[in-house]
Amino acid sequence: MRYVHTMVRVTDLEESLDFWVNKVGMVEIRRKDVPEGKFTLVFLAAPKDKESAEATTAPELELTYNWDSDETYKTGRSWGHLAYKVDDIYGFCQKLMDAGVTINRPPRDGRMAFFKSPDNISVELIQDGPALEKQEPWASMENTGDW
């Protein structure tokens, strides 16, 4: 058995791709339009997983866009979050904030942070390796909303 991907439904494919690719930095691996089912699948991978994802050995994030749907997607209490390791949690969070993304749980501890996608998907960032030393403004930053 091998873990393959996590699928999330998105309401606006272009907005979601702007968020996941341009702001978060993920890489589009492949895309499949299914006219008979009226949906599009877009598979993304973290940059460090790109080579292995192309060989279909790394976990991917599948964005599912249902054409002509006006459904509002709700997440259940059983859903938690996606998680990604990053090389510099402070720098990554700053890049997101500069792109207009709200950091819901700042990396006060130099180890962990949370933000949400346009479709309300909670995403955890984890500092790769040991926690970074606490630094301002992060150490004093308050939580915003929920995650």
N, C-alpha and C positions, 0 to 999 in steps of 0.2 A: 504494500500500500504506500502511496505517496500523496502528500497534500498538493493540490493543484492550484486553486484560486479561491478568492472571496468575491462574490457577486453583490453589487449594490445597484439598485435602480436609480436612475437620474431623471429629472424632469426637463432639463435643458442641456442637451449634449454639448453644445459649444461652450456654455458657461462652465460646465463640469470639466471639459478638457482644458479650458483656460486655467481653472483652479488647479487641477491635478498635475498638468504638464508645465504650464508657465509659472505658476506660483509655488507649487510644492516641489516640482522638479522631476516628476516621474517621466518615463519614456514610453511612448506608444509602441507596442510590439506588433500588434496586428488588429485588423478590423474586419467585421463581417456584417454586411447588410443582408437582411432576410425579408425581401419584399412580400413574399406570400404570408409571412407572419407579422409584417409591419413592425419590425424592430431592428435595432443595430446593436451589435456587441463590439466593444472596444476593450482590448486587453492592454494593461499597463504593467510596468515593472519598475522597481527602484533602479537607479542608474548602476549600482554595483551588481545588480542581478541581471542586467541586460543581456550579456553574453549567454548566460545559462538559461535565461528565459527564452531566448531565441531557439535554444536547443530543447525547449519545453521541460526543463528540469528545475526551474525556480518558481516559487509562488508568485501569482499575479493578482492584480486587482481587475476584475471584470466590471466595466460600466455597461449596464443594460438600459438602452433608451427605447421605450415603446412609442412608436409614431402615433400621432393624433390622440394621445392619452391626456386627459385632464385630471387624472387621479392624483391625490395628495398622498405621498407615501409616509407611513407612520412606522416607527421602530418600536418593537415590543421590549418589555423589561428583560427578556432573555438575551437581547443583543447588547454587546458591550462596546467594543471599539476596534479599530485597526491599529497596529503598532509598527513603527519603523525606527531602526537605529540610525543615528546621524553622527558625523564626525565631530561637530561643534554645535551643541544644542543652543548656545547663546546666539551664534551667528545665524543658524537656521531660523530661529524664532524671529530675529531681527529682519531677515529677508522676507519672511511671511508678513510681518507687521508693515514693512515698507510697501508690500504689495496689497495692503488693505485688509489682511486677514487678522481677525481678533484672536489673540492667545487667551483662551479661557482659563487655563491653569498655567501660569508662568513657571519657568524653570528655576524657582527660588533655590532649590537644592543643588543645582548644577547637574541634575540627573534626569528629570522627567518634566514633560509639558504636554498640554492638550490643546487642540483647536478643532473646529468643525468645518466640514465641507458645505457648499451651498445647499446640499440636500440633507443637512443636519447629521451627517455621519461623523461620529467622534473619532479623532485620530490622536494617538499617543506618540510622542517622540521620546526616545530613550537615548541618552548619551552613550555612545559606543565606548567601552572601556570604563575606567573609573570616573566617578563624578568629577566635574570641573569645580574649581574653587568657587564659592559663592561670590557673586559680584552684583553691584548695582547697575542699572535700576531693577534688575530681576529679583534680587533678594527681598526687596520691599514691595514688589508689585502684588496687588490684590487679585483674587480670582474674579472673572467676569462671566456671569451666566452659569451655565452648567456644562458638564462634559460627559 
